Amino acid sequence: MRGYINIPKTICCKFCKICGARPVIEPAADGLYVVKCPNDNGHYQTRAGLIDIDDWNTNNTVNFVPDLNITRQVSY
């Protein structure tokens, strides 16, 4: 056991945008908490403080970038 707290499935959490893992809560210093990816500490994690799932959800959204390459259009 790593000391993580699993987030209940009833709480809406986006998966890690890098590896697709469901986040966990890890106790930090001074009674604070971090929401983080369980697979890699290099992936996004919230700042130490209260359990901030909103910050996790905001920063783990993959932004859609449309393909603006107009040379791929097909003409008949």
Buried (B, 14 or more C-beta within 10 A) or exposed (E): EEEEEEBEEEEEBBEBBBEEBEBBBBEBEEEEBBBBBBEEEEBBBBEBEEBBBEBBBEBBEEEEEEEEEEEEEEEE
